[in-house]
Amino acid sequence: MHVVGKDPIAASAEDWLHAAAHAVRDQMVGRWMDS
């Protein structure tokens, strides 16, 4: 999982939500910094 560092099998729904949010945030910030 992105950022969270848990085994996908052991991850809860909230862990998946946080990982997805961090992944989206990282992509947005990366594109913002490149512009």
Protein Blocks (a to p, Z undefined) as FASTA:
>chain_A
ZZklpafklpcfklmmmmmmmmmmmmmmmmmmmZZ
